Amino acid sequence: WHNYHRPTNLSRLNIFVAMGSTPADAPKATRRVSPSTNASSQTYILFVVTCLFVTMTGNFLHHRLADPHNVHKHAMRQFEMNHLGGHAKVEEQKKKKQSALKLQSAVLDTGEKPPPPVHDLAGLSCSDHGGPSDDLAKEMIYWSDIPSDDAFVSPIGANSKKRKYLTFEPDGGGFNNIRMSMETMIVMAHAMSRTLVMPPSQGMYLLRKGSGKKHFSFDDFYHLEQVGYEHAGLHVISMEEFLKTEAMTGNLFNKTTGDVAFPPNNRTNWDGIDPKPLKEYLRDVTLTPLNWTPGSCLVAFPSDDGPEHFAELDEMMKEVNANFPRVQEFVNKPVPVNAPATERLREAVAGQVKQLCVYDEKMQDAPVVHFMCYHKMRVRFLTHFYAFLFFESWEQDLFNKRFVRDHLRYADEIQCAAARVVAAIRDRARRRDPTGNPNGDFDSFHIRRGE
């Protein structure tokens, strides 16, 4: 051990030889270094230098490229470069549209009204879904049927003579996050009087695991066709219908070049296909508001149409900001649902945001408004609709809450499966204590997956 680690004149000499010199006090016998020893020393030094270089380069690249702030800035610059480079000219659009229409041979005929769906949103019957009985199933019903709500139409954009659309990308998180984002999109589509375009079926986080079904659409969970059919103020179509009606007929234009833009490979059916090319395409041909994100603003809708009513919202926000409210002001003192708009606005922004995102004239004029989900840019609608959307009219505010409660419920098949679970647990609880618990009451916990 001592001899192996003891410094020697030979090892000291090899270092100097590798550097091109020899120490003056080195013994003559040790000045004759074999070529193999000299090469080994050079290799060793080269190895050390290489390690230092790789380490320093790796640290630089990590902080330069992998730092979250740099990733976010790079993603923002890249998106602006690719999708926000310019605007098309109206005359050029008309000419290019005419030439494009000559090249398109297949045009979708949308003159026929589809037959009404068969689902009943008002009740719940599980006879076609494996039970339980209607008596047991009715316990799952938390929604109400309010016929007058079906006729309600938003005052914003209701008189528009041209159909306009709202498209969106589902949230990339678990299904509860996907549901929250979807509810926000549907409420906004109704508030804007825009036709809601549902995304194609695709993989959803956690649901695509295992050997079963890999791709899902919102129709797998909700009776959205029925929702659109029953409500005068909401029209729902598929992405395929949208692409056939607008994209393949030359109605969509690249925002940067002004050229007519068709879907990638002229594909209209994207069910079960990687949605990334479709997302990139939609971002290129639509108005994509990047500043409409929870935490940065509160989306506000006036009680009537017209630019003067939108200006009133800005004045209202200035009044609130003059004495910005704190959350503590409303603890155990909630504002009445029918309170004046300024008071409800104070409660809505308390301790959170100090600016509004307003559905202004530019957005209103856009044929298609697209809301994206891109985690790197922190563009994500991870919020509840009632915490992100403000309506000057308290009647419209309550309508939207009833609308989500009464109609954006899970499909009968899912509700009936839940009813069977509840019935089985009640029966087990009742059998464990027939005398003390004749109703089979029980408590349950929500256990989050992955935690």
N, C-alpha and C positions, 0 to 999 in steps of 0.2 A: 504493500500500500504506500509506504514512504517512498520507495524508489520510483513507483509509477507516477506519482504526482509531484515529485521533486523537480523544480526547474533545472534545466541543463543548458550548458553552453551550446549544445547542438540545436535545441529547439529555438534558443535565442538567435543563433546564427541563421537558421532557416528563414526566419522572419525578415532579417536584413537582406538575405540573398534574394528573397522574393521581391523586395523593394528595390533591388538593383545595387546594393552596397554591402560592404562587409565591415564589421566593427574592427577597429585597430587593435584592441586588446584581445581579440579572439585567438586561441591557440592555433598554431600552424596545422596541427593534425586535424583540426576540425574544419579547416577552411576548404577541404576537399569534400564537397557535398555531392552525393550521388544524384544523377538526373531524376530518378524516381522520387527521392525525398523532396527535391525542389518542386517538382510538379504537384506533389501532394499538398505542399504549403500553398502554392498558388491556387489550387482548387478550393482549399479551405477558405482562403481570403475572399475568393470570388463568391463562394456560397454565402458567407456572412454579409457581403455587400448586397447580394441579390435579396436576401431576407429583409434587410433594412429597406431596400427600395420597394419591395412588394408591400411591406407593412405600411410605409408612409403613403404609398399610392392607394392602398385599400382604405385607409382612414380618410384620405382626401375625397375619394369617390363616395364613400358612405355619407359624409357630411354634405357633399355637394349634390348628390343625386337622391339619397334615401331619406334625407331629412323631411319630415311631413310638411313643413312650411314651404320648402323648395318644390316638393311634389305638387302641392296645391297651386303655387304660382305658375309652375310649368304647365299644369293642366289648364289653368285659366288662359294663359297665352296661346296654347295650342288650340283651344276651342275657339277663341276669338279669331285666330288666323284662318281656321278651317271653315267656320260657319258665319262669322260676322264681318266678312271682308268688304261688303258693299251692298248696294240695293239695285234692283232691276229698274229699268226705265219702262214706263207704261207702254209707249209706242212699240218698243222692241218686243215687249211681252206679247202684244197683240199679233205682230207679224209672225213671231216664232210659234205662237199657239196655232195660228191658221195653218202653217206648214206642218206642224206636228199632227194636227187632226187629219190631214190627208194621208199620213203614214199609218194611222191607226185604223184597222179594219174591224175590230171588235169593240163595240161600245155597249156598256151595260144598260139594259132597259129597266128603269125603275118605276115604270108607270103603274104596275100592279101592286096593290096593297096586300101585304102578307096576311094570312089567316091569323085570328087571335090565338094567343097561347092558351094552354089548357090548365095552367096552375091557378089556384085560388089563394091569393095572398092574405085574404081576410081571416081564414080559419086554418085548421090543420087536421088532416085525416091520414092516418097511418095504415089504413087497410091494404094499400098497394105497396107498402114498404116494410112488411114484416112485423107490423104491430108497433106499439101496443094498441089496446082498445081506445076509442075516441075519448072515453071518460078519463083514462090515464094520460092520454096525449094532450088534453086541454090544459093540463098543469104547465106545459111548456109555453103556452101562449102568453106573451107579454105585450104584444102589439094590438093596435085597435084599427078598426075600419072607419075612416072618416070620409065619406063620399065628397064632401065639399073641398077637401084637399086635392082631389084628383083634378079639379078644374083650375087650380091656382097657377098663374103664369107670372113669371118675373117681369117687373116693369122695365128692366134693362134689356134693350135689344129686341123686344117683343114685336116691334113694327118693322123689323128688317125684312126687306123683300128678297134677299139672297141668303141661302143657307150657309151658315158658318159652322166651324167644327172646333172641337177640343180633343186633342190627342194627348196621351200621357204614357209614361213608362212605369211599370209597377215597381214598388220599393224592392230593394235587394235583400231585405232582412227576412225574419221569420214571418209566418202568416199573419200574426196579429199586427205587425207593422205594415204588411201589405194591405190588410183590411183598412187600417186607419187612413193610409194614403188614398186608397180607392174611394172611401167615403168623402174625403175632401174634394176629389176630382168630380164626383157626381154632383155634389152640392154646388160647386163652382159652375159646372156645365148648365145646371138649371138656372142659377143666378144670372149667367151671361146669355141665356137663351141660345146656347150653342148645342149642336148635335154632338153627343158623346160617342167617341170612337173607342171601342174596347180593344185592348191589345190582344194579339194572337196567343194561343196556348204556348207555354214555355215552361222550362224548369223553374221550380220555386225552391228556395232555400229550405233544407230539412225534409221537404215533402218529396224531393226527387231521389232520396236515398232508398236503398233496398232494391228488390227485384221486381217491384210492382210498377205502377204507372209512373212515368217520368215527366210528362208535360201536362200542365193544367191551365185552364182558362177560368175566368171569373164565373162563367156559366156552370162550372162544376160545383160551385158553392152557393150561387144566388140565382133567383129567377129574374134576371135583369131584363130579359125580353118582355116579361109580364109588367115589370116596373115601367118601362118605357111605353108600353101599350096603354096602361091605365092612366098615365099622367099627361095632361094636355101640354104642360110646360117642359117635357123632357122627351127627346128623341134619341134612341140608342141604336147604333149600327155596329157591325163588325169591322175589323181592319180590312178584311178582304173587300167588303162592299165599298168602303171608303177609297181604297186604292183603285178599284175598277171604275168608280164614279168620277173621281177627281184626278188621280195621278195618271191613269192610262188614257185619259182624254185630253191631256195637255194642260190641265188647269193649275199645276204646281210648278214653280219656278225656283231655280237655284238663287239664293239671296245674293251671292257674290258675283256671279256671271250674268244673271238675268236669263239664262237659257232654260228652256223647258226641261224639266227633270223627271225622268221616269224611275220607278223603283229598281233596285239592283236586279239585273237579269230579267227585268220586266215581270218579276214575280209579284203576284197579288195574294197568294195563300201562303202565309208564314207560320202556320200552325206546326208546332213540333220542330221548328228550324231555329238555328242560332239567330237570335234577334239583333245582334250587334249591327250588321249592315243596315237593317231596317231603321234602327235608332239613329245611326249616322245620317241616313237619308232624310228622315223626318226633321232632324235638327238643321239640315241644309235648306229645307223648303218651307219652313214655318217660322212664325214669330215665337221665340223661346225666351221668356222673361227669366233671367238668371237671378234677379234681385228679389223675386217672390219666394222667400224662404222663411220658415218659422224661426223666430228669434231675431230676425233683422227688421221685420215690419209686420203690421197687422193689415190684412186685406180688407178693404172697406167697400161697401156697395151702398149708394144713396137710395132714397125711397122713391125716386123718380128718374126718368131718363133725361139726358141733356147735359151739356158741359157746365152749366151754371150750378147744377145740383152736385156735381163732383167737386166743384170749387168750394161749395159749402162744407164738404167734409174736411178739406184742408184747413179752412178757417176754424172748424171745430177742434181739430187736432192742435192748432196753435194755442187755442184757449186752454186745452188740457195741459200742454207743455209749460204754460206760464206758471202753473202750480202743479207740477208733476206728482201724481198720487203714489203712495206707498201701499204695499199689500196689507199692512197692519190696519189700515183705515177700514178694510172691509171684512176683517175677521169677525164672525158672528154678527155682521151687519151687511148682509148682501143687498145689492140694489134691486128693487122690484123689477120684474120682467117688463113691465110697461112704463118704466121710468123714462124721462126725457133722454134723447139720444146722447147728449153730452155726458150725463151721469153714467149711462151704461158704457160709454167709451172710456171714461175714467177707470171704471172697474176692469175693463178688458185689457188695458195697457199697464195697469198698476205694477210698478217695479220691473217691467219687462222692456217693451219697445217704445220708442219715442217718434216713430214715423209710420205713415200709412203707405200701403201699396194700393194704388187706385186703378181701377179698370178704366183707363183714360181713352181718349179718342183714337190714339194710335193702335191700341190693342183692340178696340171695338171694330176698327176698319180691317183688321187682319183677317183673311179668309180662314186661316188655321192658327190656333194658339196651341203650342206644344209645351208640356211640362215634363222635364226630364228628371231622371234620377242618376246622379253621377257622384259617387262618394268622394272621389279625389278633389272635386270642386266644391264639396260640401253642399251640393244641391240635392236636397232630400226633404220630402214632405212627411217627416216623422213627427206628427202631431195630430191632435184631435181637431176635427173641423170646427167645433164650437169654440176652440181656443185660438184659431187662426183666422176665422172669417167673422167680420162684423157687419151687421145690417142696420142701417139707420132706422128702418121700420121694425118695431118690435114684433109686429104681426108676422112679418116675413122671417124674422129670426126664429120665432116659435114654430112656424111652418116647417122650416128646414130640420129642426130637431124632431118634430113629429114624423117628417118624411123619412129620416134615417131610421127612427125607431120602428115605424110601422111597415116599412117596405124593404129596407135593406137588411132583411133577416136571412138566415141561412135557408137553403132549399129544404123541401119537405123531407127528403131522404136523410139529411143530416139531423134535422130536428127530431125525426122519429127515432133515429139511432140513440140520440141523447135521452129521449123519453123512455126507451127500453132500459137504459142504464139506470135512470132515476127510479123506475118501477122496481127493478131488481134489488137496488140498495134499500129501498123502502121495505120491500118484502123481507129482506134479511134482517133489517133493524126490528121489524115487527115480530119476527119469529124469535129473536133473541130476548125480547122483553114484551110479551103479548099484553100483560096487564099494565105496565108502566108506560109503554109506548105503543098504543094501539094504532096510531097513524103512521108509524114507521119514520118518525122524524130523524134527521141525521145532519151532521156537520160535514163540510168538505173543505179541502185545501186545494189551492191552485199551485201546482208544482211546475216550475218552468223547466223546459228541456234544456240540457246543456249546462245547468248550473247546480 
